[in-house]
Amino acid sequence: MYSLYIKEIKVFLNSLIGYFVIGVFLTITGLFLWVFPMSYNVLDRGFADVNGLFALAPIVFLLLVPAITMRSFAEEKRVGTIELLLTMPLSDMQIILAKYFAGLTLVIISILPTFIYFLSVYLLGYPKGNLDFGAICGSYIGLIFLGAAFTATGVFCSLLTDSQIVSFILSVLVSFIVWLGFDFVYSFDVFGSFGQVIKWFGIDHHYMSISRGVIDTRDIGYFITVIILFLLFSRLRLQSLKW
């Protein structure tokens, strides 16, 4: 399992698309935080915080994570190496987990350089270091869990097709539905008190809750449940390929 995990990371980092995807994420967030005169701009806001990063990141992740996961199984199916993969001395879940953790590692690698933004705001604050560390730590934890959920979704969608493009599109759509779809239904305000239950099923509700700096076990449990569900869906799909 570890060998497959390392292989997946090396394949991604040995390709131009790997650095392109990470570069695009950092470029977009950097431009909105420091260059474009918008509400996300740290210098224009006049406050020592990086809230703009955590507001922008889910939108960028909606494209970044599917770009990372789209080849995980789709490419194996396209070139015909999926049969070789299935003959490895690994269980179906071990294969899926190796692909999943490789994708998640790449997502975390993409997040790490954003600490430069945090350091910049830390130094720009008056007095220096005047930051809400609890909210920032919570936001980073929420961002990692968001990336983990999107990665599980992407791996599942990659198993549904042998086309990386189709996998990418499916992953974007499914991730968007899980992220904001329930909030969209809730916004119609036709379900009364049950509307809050519908909103609870959306990722954004729990992401925003963690981003406030309060780590609630219910929010953590929600993300873990979503991740496990999509990994189990992936296992069922991988098993169906043997039939």
C-alpha positions as CSV (number, residue, x, y, z in Angstrom):
1,M,0.0,0.0,0.0
2,Y,2.8,2.4,0.9
3,S,4.6,1.7,-2.5
4,L,1.4,2.5,-4.4
5,Y,0.9,5.7,-2.3
6,I,4.5,6.8,-3.1
7,K,4.1,5.9,-6.8
8,E,0.9,8.1,-7.0
9,I,2.7,11.1,-5.5
10,K,5.7,10.7,-7.7
11,V,3.6,10.4,-10.9
12,F,1.8,13.6,-10.0
13,L,4.9,15.6,-9.1
14,N,6.8,14.3,-12.1
15,S,4.2,15.8,-14.4
16,L,3.8,19.4,-15.4
17,I,0.1,19.4,-14.5
18,G,1.1,18.7,-10.9
19,Y,3.0,21.9,-10.5
20,F,0.5,23.8,-12.7
21,V,-2.4,22.9,-10.4
22,I,-0.5,23.9,-7.3
23,G,0.7,27.0,-9.0
24,V,-2.7,28.0,-10.1
25,F,-4.1,27.7,-6.5
26,L,-1.3,29.8,-5.0
27,T,-1.5,32.4,-7.8
28,I,-5.3,32.9,-7.6
29,T,-5.3,33.2,-3.8
30,G,-2.3,35.5,-3.9
31,L,-3.8,37.8,-6.5
32,F,-7.1,38.1,-4.6
33,L,-5.5,38.6,-1.2
34,W,-2.8,41.1,-2.2
35,V,-3.4,42.6,-5.7
36,F,-7.0,42.8,-6.8
37,P,-8.9,45.7,-5.1
38,M,-11.7,43.6,-3.7
39,S,-13.2,42.7,-0.4
40,Y,-10.7,39.8,0.0
41,N,-7.7,42.2,-0.3
42,V,-5.8,42.3,3.0
43,L,-4.3,45.7,2.4
44,D,-7.6,47.3,1.4
45,R,-9.5,45.7,4.4
46,G,-7.1,47.2,6.9
47,F,-7.5,44.2,9.2
48,A,-4.7,41.8,10.2
49,D,-6.5,38.6,9.1
50,V,-6.5,36.0,6.3
51,N,-10.2,35.5,6.2
52,G,-10.1,36.1,2.5
53,L,-8.0,33.1,2.0
54,F,-10.4,30.8,3.7
55,A,-13.4,32.3,1.9
56,L,-11.6,31.9,-1.5
57,A,-10.0,28.5,-0.9
58,P,-13.2,26.3,-1.1
59,I,-14.0,27.9,-4.5
60,V,-10.5,27.2,-5.8
61,F,-10.5,23.7,-4.2
62,L,-13.7,22.9,-6.2
63,L,-11.4,22.9,-9.3
64,L,-8.0,22.1,-7.7
65,V,-9.0,18.8,-6.0
66,P,-10.8,17.3,-9.0
67,A,-7.7,18.1,-11.1
68,I,-5.6,16.2,-8.6
69,T,-7.8,13.1,-8.3
70,M,-9.2,12.9,-11.9
71,R,-6.4,10.6,-13.1
72,S,-6.3,8.3,-10.0
73,F,-8.4,5.5,-11.5
74,A,-9.6,7.0,-14.8
75,E,-6.1,6.8,-16.3
76,E,-5.6,3.3,-15.0
77,K,-8.8,2.2,-16.8
78,R,-7.9,4.1,-20.0
79,V,-4.5,2.5,-20.4
80,G,-5.7,-0.9,-19.2
81,T,-3.5,-1.1,-16.1
82,I,-6.5,-1.4,-13.8
83,E,-6.4,-5.2,-14.2
84,L,-2.7,-5.2,-13.1
85,L,-3.6,-3.0,-10.2
86,L,-6.4,-5.4,-9.1
87,T,-4.0,-8.4,-9.1
88,M,-1.6,-6.7,-6.6
89,P,-1.5,-8.3,-3.1
90,L,-3.7,-5.5,-1.8
91,S,-7.3,-5.5,-0.8
92,D,-9.7,-3.2,-2.6
93,M,-9.8,-0.8,0.3
94,Q,-6.0,-0.7,0.5
95,I,-5.8,0.3,-3.2
96,I,-8.5,3.0,-2.7
97,L,-6.8,4.3,0.5
98,A,-3.4,4.5,-1.2
99,K,-4.9,6.6,-4.0
100,Y,-6.9,8.7,-1.5
101,F,-4.1,9.5,0.8
102,A,-1.8,10.3,-2.1
103,G,-4.4,12.8,-3.3
104,L,-4.9,14.2,0.2
105,T,-1.1,14.6,0.6
106,L,-1.0,16.7,-2.6
107,V,-3.8,18.9,-1.3
108,I,-2.0,19.5,1.9
109,I,1.2,20.3,0.0
110,S,-0.8,22.9,-1.9
111,I,-2.0,24.4,1.4
112,L,1.4,24.6,3.1
113,P,2.8,27.6,1.1
114,T,-0.2,29.7,2.2
115,F,1.6,30.0,5.6
116,I,3.5,32.8,3.8
117,Y,0.3,34.8,3.8
118,F,-0.2,34.1,7.5
119,L,3.4,35.2,8.3
120,S,2.9,38.4,6.2
121,V,-0.3,39.3,8.0
122,Y,1.4,38.5,11.3
123,L,4.2,41.0,10.6
124,L,1.8,43.6,9.2
125,G,-0.4,43.6,12.2
126,Y,-0.4,46.5,14.6
127,P,0.9,45.6,17.1
128,K,2.8,42.9,15.4
129,G,1.1,39.5,15.9
130,N,-2.3,40.9,16.6
131,L,-4.2,38.0,15.1
132,D,-7.0,35.7,16.1
133,F,-4.9,32.5,16.2
134,G,-7.9,30.4,17.3
135,A,-9.9,31.3,14.2
136,I,-6.9,30.9,11.9
137,C,-6.0,27.4,13.3
138,G,-9.7,26.4,13.0
139,S,-9.9,27.7,9.5
140,Y,-6.8,25.7,8.5
141,I,-8.2,22.5,10.1
142,G,-11.5,23.2,8.3
143,L,-9.7,23.6,5.0
144,I,-7.9,20.3,5.4
145,F,-11.1,18.5,6.2
146,L,-12.8,20.2,3.2
147,G,-9.9,19.1,1.0
148,A,-10.2,15.6,2.5
149,A,-13.9,15.4,1.7
150,F,-13.4,16.7,-1.9
151,T,-10.6,14.2,-2.4
152,A,-12.8,11.3,-1.4
153,T,-15.4,12.6,-3.8
154,G,-12.8,12.9,-6.6
155,V,-11.5,9.3,-6.1
156,F,-15.1,8.0,-6.4
157,C,-15.8,10.0,-9.5
158,S,-12.5,8.8,-11.1
159,L,-13.8,5.2,-10.7
160,L,-16.9,6.0,-12.7
161,T,-15.2,6.6,-16.0
162,D,-12.1,6.0,-18.0
163,S,-11.9,9.7,-19.1
164,Q,-10.0,12.2,-17.0
165,I,-12.0,15.1,-18.3
166,V,-15.3,13.3,-17.5
167,S,-13.9,12.4,-14.1
168,F,-13.0,16.1,-13.5
169,I,-16.4,17.4,-14.5
170,L,-18.2,14.7,-12.4
171,S,-16.1,15.5,-9.4
172,V,-16.7,19.2,-9.7
173,L,-20.5,18.7,-9.9
174,V,-20.7,16.2,-7.0
175,S,-18.4,18.2,-4.8
176,F,-20.4,21.4,-5.5
177,I,-23.7,19.6,-4.6
178,V,-22.2,18.3,-1.3
179,W,-20.6,21.6,-0.6
180,L,-23.4,24.1,-1.4
181,G,-26.3,22.1,-2.8
182,F,-28.0,21.6,0.6
183,D,-27.6,25.4,1.3
184,F,-29.3,26.1,-2.0
185,V,-32.3,24.0,-1.1
186,Y,-32.4,25.5,2.3
187,S,-32.5,29.0,0.8
188,F,-35.9,28.4,-0.7
189,D,-37.3,28.5,2.9
190,V,-40.2,26.1,2.2
191,F,-39.3,23.4,4.7
192,G,-39.9,25.3,7.9
193,S,-37.9,24.1,10.9
194,F,-36.8,21.0,8.8
195,G,-34.8,23.4,6.7
196,Q,-32.1,23.5,9.4
197,V,-31.7,19.8,9.1
198,I,-31.3,20.0,5.3
199,K,-28.6,22.8,5.8
200,W,-26.8,20.6,8.3
201,F,-26.1,18.0,5.5
202,G,-24.1,20.6,3.5
203,I,-20.3,20.8,3.9
204,D,-20.3,24.6,4.0
205,H,-22.3,24.7,7.2
206,H,-19.6,22.6,9.0
207,Y,-16.7,24.3,7.3
208,M,-17.9,27.7,8.4
209,S,-18.5,26.4,11.9
210,I,-14.9,25.1,12.3
211,S,-13.6,28.3,10.7
212,R,-14.9,30.3,13.7
213,G,-12.2,28.7,15.8
214,V,-14.5,26.3,17.7
215,I,-13.6,22.7,17.0
216,D,-16.9,20.9,17.5
217,T,-16.8,17.0,17.5
218,R,-20.1,17.1,15.5
219,D,-18.4,19.0,12.7
220,I,-15.4,16.7,12.7
221,G,-17.7,13.6,12.8
222,Y,-19.6,15.0,9.8
223,F,-16.5,15.3,7.7
224,I,-15.2,11.9,8.7
225,T,-18.7,10.4,7.8
226,V,-18.7,12.0,4.4
227,I,-15.1,10.8,3.7
228,I,-15.9,7.2,4.8
229,L,-19.2,7.2,2.7
230,F,-17.4,8.1,-0.5
231,L,-14.6,5.7,0.2
232,L,-17.1,2.9,0.7
233,F,-18.9,3.9,-2.5
234,S,-15.5,3.7,-4.2
235,R,-14.9,0.3,-2.8
236,L,-18.3,-0.9,-4.2
237,R,-17.5,0.5,-7.6
238,L,-14.0,-1.1,-7.7
239,Q,-15.5,-4.4,-6.7
240,S,-18.1,-4.1,-9.5
241,L,-15.2,-3.8,-12.0
242,K,-14.4,-7.4,-11.2
243,W,-17.8,-8.8,-12.1
